[in-house]
Amino acid sequence: MNPYARTIPIVPAVHEKDGAFEMLTTRKDELIGWARKFSIFPYPFVTACCAMEFMAVSASPYDTDRFGAALPRFSPRQADLLMVVGTVTHKQAPILLKVYEQMCEPKWVMAFGACATSGGFYQNYAAVAGIDRMIPVDVYIPGCPPRPEMVIDGIMQLQDQIARGSHPILGARF
């Protein structure tokens, strides 16, 4: 054995704070809100003529991909934004409610067009006069049909709501 060799004890560092994120310089709600606002997965509930405008929003001149809302999910369990596009009849209302209930939290709803917002020009017994009678709506996009610029403005308003919201997923130690 070498007389000049010493054994150096390896002692784990003891930190007063427990957690890997003690060096973050922002609030956790701001961090999670920023991440959520750029990862919106829409579920299009398309029923009527506004479908063409919905397709135009995803096309290259308007491109919702830059807002983090490009990939529509066709399963409510994978989506967090329910986009109700077009007229909802009383016969479709239970289906819409079931789709909304199957979505995981947090979830948001966007009423797309005059028919989803207020029933539109259909003043009859078959059309629901606004989907907010069944489910809570976060963003209303007016118009018959709404222009793609209005839809992008609605997505930006929803992103602001998401970023400013509270995100209770994380515990008090984070």
Protein Blocks (a to p, Z undefined) as FASTA:
>chain_A
ZZkbccddddddddfbgcjklmbcbdfklmmmmmmmmmcccddddfblmlmmmmmmmmmk
lopmlnopabccfbfklpcbdcdedjddfklmmmmmmmmmmpccddddddedjklmnopj
adcfkbcghjklmbccfbdcedjdddfklmmmmmmmmmmmmmmmccfkbcfkZZ
